[in-house]
Amino acid sequence: MANLNDYIPIVGQPIIDDLKLIAERLHGKVIRNINSTAVGGGVAEILTRMIPFLKELGVDARWDVIKGGEKFFAVTKKFHNALHGKAENITEDDLQIFMQTSQSNIAELDISGDIVFVHDPQPIALIAKKAANKWIWRCHVDVSDPQQKVWDLLMEFIPRYDAAVFSAPAFSRPLPVRQFLISPSIDPLSDKNKELPQEVIKAVLEKYEIPRDKPVITQVSRFDRLKDPVGVIEVYKRVKKYIDCRLVLAGGTASDDPESVEVLAEVRERAGKDKDIHILLLPQNDIDVNALQRSSDVILQKSLREGFGLTVSEALWKAKPVVASHVGGIPLQIKNKYSGLLCRSIDGAAFAVKQLLNNPEYARKLGENGKEHIKNNFLLTRHLKEYLLLFLSLYHLEDVVYL
Ligand code: UDP
């Protein structure tokens, strides 16, 4: 794995020097991260990259995953959807299941550490174990328009934290605790994002039996309704009437997401017998995702709701032209017609994809601008710095000025 000095050619020496300097003040501090899955989805993706670098900087970063059964994750998936504003029927039973599993995690997990960094709603109730240490709740979800019942539940816990972190200004809520706005990031040197030799890309396409005879449109996402994979097929069908192309829908599963089997079945049904639609159920394989993104002519992210949308950063970093929905953190990454194309409907997405396939020079320019934007704003080094400053700020409450 890369070490921090390997990032100097990408971000410059001063950024790395800054990180080392700030981290000195946190040497030896135990930062315990807790989330609900070790693989699958953006949170696990970020923690996998973040933990080793914090350690390299002398911070004792740790990562634990809560335990939960099928019922618990079915309930927390409902919460997730409801926080994104989807209508979900949250029952008293659901609330009970949530609290029971939370109680057993509270009883079983070692939650010591100078700072406990809790990611997303699933482990939020662990705050019951707060002692004299500092606790942060890191929300990766767009909670700007949540279903009230679930938000009320979260509000039973959030005020006990020392701080809350959101991915974008639009996601913040009035809260009685300090709030920080910190966008996620990608690691440019990870297997997911590093440059790949053409032979590797070719081998991955052969493995998944994707010929390079026509333009390829790709969406990489968990099979989740909020990622709208069926909508992606509709987009492809509209494009296909005018431009012969292939569609790659690549997605794995996450252990905290029980809906994927059902969604995958819906997707397969909608795809029917079209041999130009490639539905790939990927094992966790970052090189494969990287190669699929790099070999695509257009990357689509047609989410109905989104947290930040790391797949968009990943595609832009590869200088790919991206068509993505105007939701969640995506507009932070794509300035319409400058670093990609934003869409609000199936027809809008199809129009944008056609435009890019018909005009490769325009597509190339958008991709190039997108890469520059990610480089300046959404790389791991910026994220590390903001996390370090966040940790430090918890020990400097007297420096905070309340306006
Ligand atoms: N991902 C992956 N394999 C898959 C589907 C997704 O490795 O089959 C990765 C994807 O490359 C990205 C992350 O999972 O790094 C998804 O993060 P994002 O913020 O886009 O969405 P989330 O799943 O967190 O809602």
Boltz pocket constraint, residues with backbone or C-beta under 6 A from the ligand:
constraints:
  - pocket:
      binder: B
      contacts: [[A, 40], [A, 41], [A, 42], [A, 43], [A, 45], [A, 192], [A, 220], [A, 221], [A, 222], [A, 250], [A, 251], [A, 252], [A, 253], [A, 280], [A, 282], [A, 283], [A, 284], [A, 285], [A, 286], [A, 289], [A, 307], [A, 308], [A, 309], [A, 310], [A, 311], [A, 312], [A, 314]]
      max_distance: 6.0
